[in-house]
Amino acid sequence: MSVDSLFLFGRSLGGICAVETALNNSARGLILESVSTSASDTSKKIMPLIPLGWAIRSKLDAINKVPELKLPKLFLHGDRDEVVPFDLGRKLYEAAAEPKSFYTIQGAGHNDTYIMGGRDYYNALDGFITETLKIPMTSQKI
């Protein structure tokens, strides 16, 4: 497969891995669905009364890496996500370098994005890919 048509897609924890992959490899675009800023931030939001930050030694940190990515990025997030809070998805988007876009999946939790999003969800993916393919490919590797 040619890099000219390669899109990286990462969902949830896999999104942080997709960010890392995009840092070290060329791709046409990056799609991140229901992705958090970091493992530590997610644990603080989900279990605020249990201080787990000290116990999480993971380097799963997307927020400090997305500003470096120059390739087109689409962020999708359900506004009722019970695993990765919506505000963390927005925070990650806001930290990202342009070009970027954000699509809110109305009424979606963490595991029903494509169901709740329906046709509009798939149209958002298709629109991003179609528009990104129209942009001349430049060196998108850092």
DSSP file (Angstrom, degrees, kcal/mol; ACC not computed):
  #  RESIDUE AA STRUCTURE BP1 BP2  ACC     N-H-->O    O-->H-N    N-H-->O    O-->H-N    TCO  KAPPA ALPHA  PHI   PSI    X-CA   Y-CA   Z-CA
    1    1 A M              0   0    0      0, 0.0     2,-0.2     0, 0.0     5,-0.1   0.000 360.0 360.0 360.0 136.2    0.0    0.0    0.0
    2    2 A S    >   -     0   0    0      1,-0.1     3,-1.6     3,-0.0     4,-0.3  -0.539 360.0-129.3 -80.7 144.5    1.2    3.4   -0.9
    3    3 A V  G >  S+     0   0    0      1,-0.3     3,-1.0    -2,-0.2    25,-0.3   0.756 103.1  78.6 -61.6 -23.9    1.6    6.2    1.7
    4    4 A D  G 3  S+     0   0    0      1,-0.3    -1,-0.3    23,-0.1    23,-0.1   0.749 108.7  24.5 -58.1 -23.5   -0.4    8.3   -0.7
    5    5 A S  G <  S+     0   0    0     -3,-1.6     2,-0.6     2,-0.0    -1,-0.3   0.243  92.3 121.0-126.2  13.0   -3.6    6.5    0.4
    6    6 A L    <   -     0   0    0     -3,-1.0    22,-3.3    -4,-0.3    23,-1.0  -0.705  35.3-177.7 -86.8 120.4   -2.7    5.3    3.9
    7    7 A F  E     -a   29   0A   0     -2,-0.6     2,-0.4    21,-0.2    23,-0.2  -0.961  18.3-141.4-113.9 133.8   -4.9    6.6    6.7
    8    8 A L  E     -a   30   0A   0     21,-2.6    23,-3.1    -2,-0.4     2,-0.4  -0.803  17.4-168.3 -92.8 135.0   -4.2    5.7   10.3
    9    9 A F  E     +a   31   0A   0     -2,-0.4     2,-0.4    21,-0.2    23,-0.2  -0.991   7.5 177.0-126.9 125.5   -7.2    5.0   12.5
   10   10 A G  E     -a   32   0A   0     21,-2.7    23,-2.6    -2,-0.4     2,-0.4  -0.995   8.1-165.9-131.1 136.0   -7.0    4.7   16.3
   11   11 A R  E >   -a   33   0A   0     -2,-0.4     3,-1.8    21,-0.2    23,-0.2  -0.972  57.3 -37.3-123.5 132.9   -9.9    4.2   18.7
   12   12 A S  T >> S-     0   0    0     21,-2.6     3,-1.4    -2,-0.4     4,-0.7  -0.332 135.2  -1.3  58.2-128.1   -9.8    4.6   22.4
   13   13 A L  H >> S+     0   0    0      1,-0.3     4,-1.2     2,-0.2     3,-0.8   0.842 132.9  63.2 -60.4 -33.7   -6.4    3.4   23.7
   14   14 A G  H <> S+     0   0    0     -3,-1.8     4,-2.0     1,-0.2    -1,-0.3   0.728  91.8  66.7 -63.7 -21.3   -5.4    2.5   20.2
   15   15 A G  H <> S+     0   0    0     -3,-1.4     4,-2.1    -5,-0.2    -1,-0.2   0.876  96.9  51.9 -66.8 -37.9   -5.7    6.1   19.3
   16   16 A I  H <X S+     0   0    0     -3,-0.8     4,-1.8    -4,-0.7    -1,-0.2   0.890 110.6  49.3 -65.4 -37.5   -2.7    6.9   21.5
   17   17 A C  H  X S+     0   0    0     -4,-1.2     4,-2.4     2,-0.2    -2,-0.2   0.870 108.1  53.8 -66.4 -37.5   -0.8    4.2   19.6
   18   18 A A  H  X S+     0   0    0     -4,-2.0     4,-2.5     2,-0.2    -2,-0.2   0.872 106.1  53.0 -65.6 -36.9   -1.9    5.7   16.3
   19   19 A V  H  X S+     0   0    0     -4,-2.1     4,-1.6     2,-0.2    -1,-0.2   0.936 110.2  47.7 -61.3 -46.2   -0.5    9.1   17.4
   20   20 A E  H  X S+     0   0    0     -4,-1.8     4,-1.1     1,-0.2    -2,-0.2   0.904 111.4  50.3 -61.7 -42.1    2.8    7.4   18.1
   21   21 A T  H >X S+     0   0    0     -4,-2.4     4,-0.9     1,-0.2     3,-0.6   0.910 108.4  52.7 -62.5 -42.7    2.7    5.6   14.8
   22   22 A A  H 3< S+     0   0    0     -4,-2.5   120,-0.3     1,-0.2    -1,-0.2   0.806 103.5  58.5 -64.7 -29.4    2.0    8.9   13.0
   23   23 A L  H 3< S+     0   0    0     -4,-1.6   119,-0.5     1,-0.2    -1,-0.2   0.836 116.8  32.2 -66.6 -31.5    5.0   10.5   14.7
   24   24 A N  H << S+     0   0    0     -4,-1.1     2,-0.3    -3,-0.6    -2,-0.2   0.389 119.5  46.9-110.2   2.1    7.4    7.9   13.2
   25   25 A N  S  < S-     0   0    0     -4,-0.9     2,-0.2    -3,-0.2   117,-0.1  -0.988  79.0-110.2-145.3 150.6    5.8    7.1    9.9
   26   26 A S        +     0   0    0     -2,-0.3     2,-0.3   115,-0.1     3,-0.1  -0.582  42.3 160.1 -80.1 144.0    4.3    8.9    6.9
   27   27 A A        -     0   0    0     -2,-0.2   -20,-0.2    -5,-0.1     3,-0.1  -0.968  46.1-122.9-155.2 161.5    0.6    8.7    6.3
   28   28 A R  S    S-     0   0    0    -22,-3.3     2,-0.3    -2,-0.3   -21,-0.2   0.855  87.9 -15.8 -76.9 -37.1   -2.0   10.7    4.4
   29   29 A G  E     -a    7   0A   0    -23,-1.0   -21,-2.6    42,-0.1     2,-0.4  -0.980  56.2-128.9-162.2 168.4   -4.2   11.4    7.5
   30   30 A L  E     -ab   8  73A   0     42,-2.3    44,-2.6    -2,-0.3     2,-0.5  -0.994  13.5-165.5-131.8 127.6   -5.0   10.4   11.0
   31   31 A I  E     -ab   9  74A   0    -23,-3.1   -21,-2.7    -2,-0.4     2,-0.5  -0.966   7.5-173.0-115.6 122.8   -8.4    9.6   12.4
   32   32 A L  E     -ab  10  75A   0     42,-3.2    44,-2.7    -2,-0.5     2,-0.5  -0.964   1.2-173.3-121.5 118.5   -8.8    9.5   16.2
   33   33 A E  E     -ab  11  76A   0    -23,-2.6   -21,-2.6    -2,-0.5    44,-0.2  -0.945  68.7 -13.8-116.7 126.5  -12.0    8.3   17.8
   34   34 A S  S    S+     0   0    0     42,-2.8     2,-0.4    -2,-0.5    -1,-0.2   0.891  89.9 161.3  56.3  45.5  -12.8    8.4   21.5
   35   35 A V        -     0   0    0     41,-0.3    57,-0.2    -3,-0.2    -1,-0.2  -0.801  28.9-142.4-105.1 139.3   -9.2    9.1   22.3
   36   36 A S        -     0   0    0     -2,-0.4    26,-0.2   -24,-0.2     3,-0.1  -0.441  22.3-118.0 -91.9 167.1   -8.0   10.6   25.6
   37   37 A T  S    S-     0   0    0      1,-0.3    25,-2.3    -2,-0.1    26,-2.0   0.891  90.4 -25.5 -68.2 -42.7   -5.2   13.0   26.3
   38   38 A S  B  >  -D   61   0B   0     23,-0.2     4,-1.9    24,-0.2    -1,-0.3  -0.977  59.1-105.8-165.1 162.9   -3.3   10.5   28.4
   39   39 A A  H  > S+     0   0    0     21,-2.1     4,-2.1    -2,-0.3     5,-0.2   0.888 119.7  53.6 -63.1 -38.8   -3.9    7.4   30.5
   40   40 A S  H  > S+     0   0    0     20,-0.3     4,-1.9     1,-0.2    -1,-0.2   0.921 107.4  49.4 -64.0 -45.0   -3.3    9.4   33.6
   41   41 A D  H  > S+     0   0    0      1,-0.2     4,-1.8     2,-0.2    -1,-0.2   0.896 109.9  52.1 -62.1 -40.1   -5.9   12.0   32.7
   42   42 A T  H  X S+     0   0    0     -4,-1.9     4,-2.5     1,-0.2     5,-0.3   0.921 108.1  50.2 -63.3 -43.8   -8.5    9.3   32.0
   43   43 A S  H  X S+     0   0    0     -4,-2.1     4,-2.3     1,-0.2    -1,-0.2   0.879 109.4  52.1 -63.9 -36.4   -7.9    7.7   35.4
   44   44 A K  H  < S+     0   0    0     -4,-1.9    -1,-0.2     1,-0.2    -2,-0.2   0.868 113.1  44.6 -66.3 -36.3   -8.3   11.0   37.1
   45   45 A K  H  < S+     0   0    0     -4,-1.8    -2,-0.2    -5,-0.2    -1,-0.2   0.892 118.1  41.7 -75.1 -40.1  -11.6   11.7   35.4
   46   46 A I  H  < S+     0   0    0     -4,-2.5    -2,-0.2     1,-0.2    -3,-0.2   0.887 131.6  21.9 -76.8 -39.7  -13.1    8.2   35.8
   47   47 A M    ><  +     0   0    0     -4,-2.3     3,-1.3    -5,-0.3     5,-0.3  -0.586  69.0 163.1-128.1  69.6  -12.0    7.7   39.4
   48   48 A P  T 3  S+     0   0    0      0, 0.0    -1,-0.1     0, 0.0    -2,-0.1   0.745  75.8  52.8 -63.9 -23.7  -11.4   11.2   40.9
   49   49 A L  T 3  S+     0   0    0      1,-0.1    -5,-0.1     2,-0.0    -2,-0.0   0.587  99.3  68.2 -89.0  -9.3  -11.5   10.0   44.5
   50   50 A I  S <  S-     0   0    0     -3,-1.3     2,-1.4    -7,-0.2    -1,-0.1  -0.911  80.6-142.8-112.4 107.0   -8.9    7.3   44.0
   51   51 A P        +     0   0    0      0, 0.0     3,-0.2     0, 0.0     4,-0.1  -0.507  39.8 152.1 -74.0  93.9   -5.5    8.8   43.3
   52   52 A L    >>  +     0   0    0     -2,-1.4     3,-1.3    -5,-0.3     4,-1.2   0.505  41.7  98.5 -98.9  -5.9   -4.0    6.4   40.7
   53   53 A G  G >4 S+     0   0    0      1,-0.3     3,-0.5     2,-0.2    -1,-0.2   0.855  82.4  52.4 -51.5 -40.7   -1.8    8.9   38.9
   54   54 A W  G 34 S+     0   0    0      1,-0.2    -1,-0.3    -3,-0.2    -2,-0.1   0.798 108.7  51.3 -66.2 -28.3    1.3    7.7   40.9
   55   55 A A  G <4 S+     0   0    0     -3,-1.3     2,-1.0    -4,-0.1    -1,-0.2   0.664  89.5  86.4 -85.4 -17.2    0.6    4.1   39.9
   56   56 A I    <<  +     0   0    0     -4,-1.2    -1,-0.1    -3,-0.5   -16,-0.1  -0.741  43.7 165.5 -90.3 105.7    0.3    4.8   36.1
   57   57 A R        +     0   0    0     -2,-1.0    -1,-0.2     2,-0.0    -3,-0.0   0.342  32.6 129.3 -98.1   5.0    3.8    4.6   34.7
   58   58 A S        -     0   0    0      1,-0.1   -18,-0.2     2,-0.1   -19,-0.1  -0.280  56.5-146.8 -64.0 143.4    2.5    4.4   31.2
   59   59 A K        +     0   0    0    -20,-0.1     2,-2.1   -21,-0.1    -1,-0.1   0.103  54.2 135.6 -92.7  19.6    3.9    6.7   28.6
   60   60 A L        +     0   0    0      2,-0.0   -21,-2.1     1,-0.0     2,-0.5  -0.488  26.3 144.5 -72.6  84.9    0.5    6.7   26.9
   61   61 A D  B     +D   38   0B   0     -2,-2.1   -23,-0.2   -23,-0.2   -24,-0.1  -0.936  20.2 163.0-133.2 106.3    0.5   10.4   26.3
   62   62 A A    >>  +     0   0    0    -25,-2.3     4,-2.4    -2,-0.5     3,-1.6   0.773  67.6  71.2 -92.4 -29.6   -1.1   11.8   23.2
   63   63 A I  T 34 S+     0   0    0    -26,-2.0    -1,-0.1     1,-0.3   -25,-0.1   0.794  99.5  47.0 -64.8 -28.8   -1.5   15.4   24.2
   64   64 A N  T 34 S+     0   0    0    -27,-0.3    -1,-0.3     1,-0.1    -2,-0.1   0.518 116.9  45.3 -87.4  -4.6    2.2   16.2   24.1
   65   65 A K  T X> S+     0   0    0     -3,-1.6     3,-1.6     2,-0.1     4,-0.5   0.743  94.0  70.7-107.8 -32.0    2.6   14.5   20.7
   66   66 A V  G >< S+     0   0    0     -4,-2.4    31,-1.5     1,-0.3     3,-0.9   0.784  89.1  64.9 -63.2 -26.3   -0.4   15.8   18.6
   67   67 A P  G 34 S+     0   0    0      0, 0.0    -1,-0.3     0, 0.0    -2,-0.1   0.776 100.6  53.8 -65.4 -20.7    1.1   19.3   18.4
   68   68 A E  G <4 S+     0   0    0     -3,-1.6     2,-0.6    29,-0.1    -2,-0.2   0.660  86.1  96.7 -83.7 -17.3    4.0   17.8   16.4
   69   69 A L    <<  +     0   0    0     -3,-0.9    28,-0.3    -4,-0.5    72,-0.1  -0.640  44.5 178.2 -84.2 119.4    1.8   16.1   13.8
   70   70 A K        +     0   0    0     -2,-0.6    -1,-0.1    70,-0.4    71,-0.1   0.558  49.5 101.0 -95.8 -10.4    1.3   18.1   10.6
   71   71 A L  S    S-     0   0    0     69,-0.4   -42,-0.1     1,-0.1   -43,-0.1  -0.334  89.5 -82.4 -72.6 158.2   -0.8   15.6    8.7
   72   72 A P        -     0   0    0      0, 0.0   -42,-2.3     0, 0.0     2,-0.4  -0.345  51.7-162.4 -61.3 139.4   -4.6   16.2    8.5
   73   73 A K  E     -bc  30 100A   0     26,-1.1    28,-1.6   -44,-0.2     2,-0.5  -0.981  15.7-164.3-131.3 137.3   -6.4   14.9   11.6
   74   74 A L  E     -bc  31 101A   0    -44,-2.6   -42,-3.2    -2,-0.4     2,-0.5  -0.988   9.1-164.5-118.3 126.1  -10.1   14.0   12.3
   75   75 A F  E     -bc  32 102A   0     26,-2.7    28,-3.0    -2,-0.5     2,-0.4  -0.938   7.1-176.2-108.8 129.8  -11.2   13.7   15.9
   76   76 A L  E     +bc  33 103A   0    -44,-2.7   -42,-2.8    -2,-0.5   -41,-0.3  -0.979   8.3 166.4-124.4 139.5  -14.5   12.0   16.6
   77   77 A H  E     - c   0 104A   0     26,-1.9    28,-2.6    -2,-0.4     2,-0.3  -0.965  34.0-122.4-155.9 136.1  -16.0   11.6   20.1
   78   78 A G  E >   - c   0 105A   0     -2,-0.3     3,-1.2    31,-0.3    28,-0.2  -0.575  18.9-138.5 -74.8 137.7  -19.4   10.7   21.6
   79   79 A D  T 3  S+     0   0    0     26,-1.8    30,-0.1    -2,-0.3     7,-0.1   0.506 103.5  46.5 -78.5  -1.8  -20.8   13.4   23.8
   80   80 A R  T 3  S+     0   0    0     28,-2.5    30,-0.3    25,-0.3     2,-0.3  -0.008  76.4 154.2-122.9  28.0  -22.0   10.8   26.3
   81   81 A D    <   -     0   0    0     -3,-1.2     5,-0.4    28,-0.4    28,-0.1  -0.421  22.9-172.8 -63.0 119.7  -18.7    8.8   26.5
   82   82 A E  S    S+     0   0    0     -2,-0.3    -1,-0.2     3,-0.1    27,-0.1   0.509  81.0  42.1 -92.8  -7.5  -18.6    7.0   29.8
   83   83 A V  S    S+     0   0    0      1,-0.3   -37,-0.1   -49,-0.0    -1,-0.1   0.829 125.1  25.7-103.9 -53.1  -15.0    5.7   29.4
   84   84 A V  S    S-     0   0    0    -39,-0.1    -1,-0.3   -48,-0.0    -3,-0.2  -0.918  94.1-126.8-113.5 102.3  -13.1    8.6   27.9
   85   85 A P    >>  -     0   0    0      0, 0.0     3,-1.3     0, 0.0     4,-1.3  -0.127  13.8-122.0 -53.4 142.1  -14.9   11.8   28.9
   86   86 A F  H 3> S+     0   0    0     -5,-0.4     4,-2.2     1,-0.3     3,-0.2   0.849 109.6  60.9 -52.6 -40.6  -15.9   14.1   26.0
   87   87 A D  H 3> S+     0   0    0      1,-0.2     4,-2.0     2,-0.2    -1,-0.3   0.799 101.2  53.6 -64.5 -27.0  -13.9   17.0   27.5
   88   88 A L  H <> S+     0   0    0     -3,-1.3     4,-2.1     2,-0.2    -1,-0.2   0.871 107.4  51.0 -72.7 -35.9  -10.7   15.0   27.3
   89   89 A G  H  X S+     0   0    0     -4,-1.3     4,-2.1    -3,-0.2    -2,-0.2   0.908 112.2  46.9 -63.9 -41.7  -11.3   14.4   23.6
   90   90 A R  H  X S+     0   0    0     -4,-2.2     4,-2.8     2,-0.2    -2,-0.2   0.891 109.7  53.5 -65.8 -39.9  -11.9   18.1   23.0
   91   91 A K  H  X S+     0   0    0     -4,-2.0     4,-1.5     2,-0.2    -2,-0.2   0.902 108.9  49.0 -62.7 -40.7   -8.7   18.9   25.0
   92   92 A L  H  X S+     0   0    0     -4,-2.1     4,-1.0   -57,-0.2     3,-0.2   0.932 111.7  49.5 -63.2 -45.7   -6.7   16.6   22.8
   93   93 A Y  H >< S+     0   0    0     -4,-2.1     3,-0.9     1,-0.2    -2,-0.2   0.927 108.6  52.5 -57.5 -47.0   -8.2   18.2   19.7
   94   94 A E  H 3< S+     0   0    0     -4,-2.8    -1,-0.2     1,-0.3    -2,-0.2   0.809 108.2  51.4 -62.9 -30.2   -7.4   21.7   20.9
   95   95 A A  H 3< S+     0   0    0     -4,-1.5    -1,-0.3    -3,-0.2    -2,-0.2   0.687  92.0 101.1 -78.5 -18.3   -3.8   20.8   21.5
   96   96 A A  S << S-     0   0    0     -4,-1.0     2,-0.1    -3,-0.9     4,-0.1  -0.317  74.8-117.1 -72.8 149.4   -3.4   19.4   18.0
   97   97 A A        -     0   0    0    -31,-1.5   -24,-0.1   -28,-0.3    -1,-0.1  -0.447  51.0 -63.9 -75.6 155.0   -1.7   21.3   15.2
   98   98 A E  S    S+     0   0    0     -2,-0.1    -1,-0.1   -31,-0.1     2,-0.1  -0.426 103.2  64.5 -70.2 156.2   -3.6   22.2   12.1
   99   99 A P  S    S+     0   0    0      0, 0.0   -26,-1.1     0, 0.0     2,-0.3   0.546  79.9 127.5 -79.1 144.2   -5.0   20.9    9.9
  100  100 A K  E     -c   73   0A   0    -28,-0.2     2,-0.3    -2,-0.1   -26,-0.2  -0.988  33.5-168.1-157.5 156.6   -7.6   19.3   12.1
  101  101 A S  E     -c   74   0A   0    -28,-1.6   -26,-2.7    -2,-0.3     2,-0.4  -0.984  11.8-144.6-148.1 156.6  -11.4   18.9   12.5
  102  102 A F  E     -c   75   0A   0     -2,-0.3     2,-0.5   -28,-0.2   -26,-0.2  -0.975   7.5-166.9-126.6 135.2  -13.7   17.6   15.3
  103  103 A Y  E     -c   76   0A   0    -28,-3.0   -26,-1.9    -2,-0.4     2,-0.5  -0.973  11.1-149.9-124.5 117.9  -16.9   15.7   14.9
  104  104 A T  E     -c   77   0A   0     -2,-0.5     2,-0.9   -28,-0.2   -26,-0.2  -0.738   8.7-146.2 -85.2 127.8  -19.2   15.3   17.9
  105  105 A I  E >   -c   78   0A   0    -28,-2.6   -26,-1.8    -2,-0.5     3,-1.7  -0.833  24.3-133.1 -96.2 101.9  -21.2   12.1   17.8
  106  106 A Q  T 3  S-     0   0    0     -2,-0.9     3,-0.1     1,-0.3   -28,-0.1  -0.308  80.2  -0.7 -62.2 128.5  -24.5   13.1   19.4
  107  107 A G  T 3  S+     0   0    0      1,-0.2     2,-0.3    -2,-0.1    -1,-0.3   0.471  97.1 138.1  76.9   2.9  -25.8   10.7   22.0
  108  108 A A    <   -     0   0    0     -3,-1.7   -28,-2.5   -31,-0.1    -1,-0.2  -0.629  35.5-163.3 -89.7 139.0  -22.9    8.3   21.7
  109  109 A G        -     0   0    0     -2,-0.3   -28,-0.4   -30,-0.1   -31,-0.3   0.068  48.4 -75.6 -88.7-151.7  -21.2    6.6   24.5
  110  110 A H  S    S+     0   0    0    -30,-0.3     3,-0.3     1,-0.2   -29,-0.1   0.851 125.5  31.7 -81.6 -35.4  -17.8    4.9   24.2
  111  111 A N  S    S+     0   0    0      1,-0.2    -1,-0.2     2,-0.1     3,-0.1   0.249 113.1  56.3-112.8  13.7  -18.8    1.7   22.4
  112  112 A D     >  +     0   0    0     -3,-0.1     4,-3.2     1,-0.1     5,-0.4   0.058  62.2 122.5-130.2  27.4  -21.8    2.7   20.3
  113  113 A T  H  > S+     0   0    0     -3,-0.3     4,-2.4     1,-0.2     5,-0.2   0.907  78.9  44.1 -59.1 -46.5  -20.3    5.6   18.2
  114  114 A Y  H  > S+     0   0    0      2,-0.2     4,-1.0     3,-0.2    -1,-0.2   0.789 116.9  47.6 -72.9 -26.4  -21.1    4.1   14.8
  115  115 A I  H  4 S+     0   0    0      2,-0.2    -2,-0.2    -3,-0.1    -1,-0.2   0.950 118.6  37.8 -76.3 -52.5  -24.6    3.0   15.9
  116  116 A M  H  < S+     0   0    0     -4,-3.2    -2,-0.2     1,-0.2    -3,-0.2   0.853 118.6  50.3 -68.1 -34.7  -25.6    6.3   17.4
  117  117 A G  H >X S+     0   0    0     -4,-2.4     4,-1.2    -5,-0.4     3,-0.8   0.802  85.3 167.6 -74.1 -28.9  -23.8    8.3   14.7
  118  118 A G  H >X  -     0   0    0     -4,-1.0     4,-1.6     1,-0.2     3,-0.5  -0.114  64.5 -11.1  52.6-142.5  -25.4    6.3   11.9
  119  119 A R  H 3> S+     0   0    0      1,-0.2     4,-2.5     2,-0.2    -1,-0.2   0.856 136.1  57.8 -58.7 -38.4  -25.2    7.7    8.4
  120  120 A D  H <> S+     0   0    0     -3,-0.8     4,-2.1     1,-0.2    -1,-0.2   0.870 103.3  54.1 -63.0 -36.3  -23.8   11.0    9.6
  121  121 A Y  H <X S+     0   0    0     -4,-1.2     4,-1.9    -3,-0.5    -1,-0.2   0.951 111.9  43.3 -59.8 -51.0  -20.9    9.2   11.3
  122  122 A Y  H  X S+     0   0    0     -4,-1.6     4,-2.7     1,-0.2    -2,-0.2   0.844 111.5  54.8 -67.0 -33.4  -19.9    7.5    8.1
  123  123 A N  H  X S+     0   0    0     -4,-2.5     4,-3.0     2,-0.2    -1,-0.2   0.872 105.5  53.3 -66.1 -36.6  -20.4   10.7    6.1
  124  124 A A  H  X S+     0   0    0     -4,-2.1     4,-2.1     2,-0.2    -2,-0.2   0.924 112.1  44.6 -63.8 -44.1  -17.9   12.4    8.5
  125  125 A L  H  X S+     0   0    0     -4,-1.9     4,-2.5     2,-0.2     5,-0.2   0.945 116.0  46.6 -63.2 -48.3  -15.3    9.7    7.9
  126  126 A D  H  X S+     0   0    0     -4,-2.7     4,-2.9     1,-0.2     5,-0.2   0.909 112.0  50.8 -61.7 -43.7  -16.0    9.7    4.1
  127  127 A G  H  X S+     0   0    0     -4,-3.0     4,-2.6     2,-0.2     5,-0.3   0.910 110.9  48.3 -61.9 -43.3  -15.8   13.5    3.9
  128  128 A F  H  X S+     0   0    0     -4,-2.1     4,-2.5    -5,-0.2     5,-0.2   0.945 115.2  44.3 -62.6 -48.6  -12.5   13.7    5.8
  129  129 A I  H  X S+     0   0    0     -4,-2.5     4,-2.3     2,-0.2    -2,-0.2   0.934 114.9  48.6 -62.9 -46.6  -10.9   11.0    3.6
  130  130 A T  H  X S+     0   0    0     -4,-2.9     4,-0.8    -5,-0.2    -2,-0.2   0.931 115.3  43.7 -60.0 -48.0  -12.3   12.5    0.4
  131  131 A E  H >X S+     0   0    0     -4,-2.6     4,-0.6    -5,-0.2     3,-0.6   0.886 112.6  52.5 -66.9 -38.8  -11.2   16.0    1.2
  132  132 A T  H >< S+     0   0    0     -4,-2.5     3,-1.0    -5,-0.3    -1,-0.2   0.884 104.3  56.4 -65.3 -38.1   -7.8   14.9    2.5
  133  133 A L  H 3< S+     0   0    0     -4,-2.3    -1,-0.2     1,-0.2    -2,-0.2   0.724 100.7  59.6 -67.2 -19.8   -7.1   12.9   -0.7
  134  134 A K  H << S+     0   0    0     -4,-0.8    -1,-0.2    -3,-0.6    -2,-0.2   0.715  87.6  89.0 -78.0 -20.8   -7.7   16.1   -2.7
  135  135 A I  S << S-     0   0    0     -3,-1.0     3,-0.1    -4,-0.6    -3,-0.0  -0.628  92.6-108.0 -79.4 129.8   -4.8   17.9   -0.9
  136  136 A P        -     0   0    0      0, 0.0     2,-0.3     0, 0.0    -1,-0.1  -0.325  38.5-110.3 -58.2 137.4   -1.4   17.4   -2.6
  137  137 A M        +     0   0    0     -4,-0.1     2,-0.3    -3,-0.0  -109,-0.1  -0.540  42.9 176.2 -73.7 126.3    0.7   15.0   -0.5
  138  138 A T        -     0   0    0     -2,-0.3     2,-0.6  -110,-0.1     3,-0.0  -0.720  49.9 -69.3-118.0 174.1    3.7   16.7    1.1
  139  139 A S        +     0   0    0     -2,-0.3  -113,-0.0     1,-0.2    -2,-0.0  -0.535  53.3 174.3 -66.7 114.1    6.2   15.3    3.5
  140  140 A Q        +     0   0    0     -2,-0.6   -70,-0.4  -113,-0.1   -69,-0.4   0.382  44.2 103.2-106.0   2.5    4.1   14.6    6.6
  141  141 A K              0   0    0      1,-0.1  -118,-0.1   -71,-0.1  -117,-0.1  -0.656 360.0 360.0 -82.6 142.7    6.8   12.9    8.5
  142  142 A I              0   0    0   -119,-0.5    -1,-0.1    -2,-0.3  -118,-0.1   0.497 360.0 360.0 -65.6 360.0    8.4   15.0   11.2
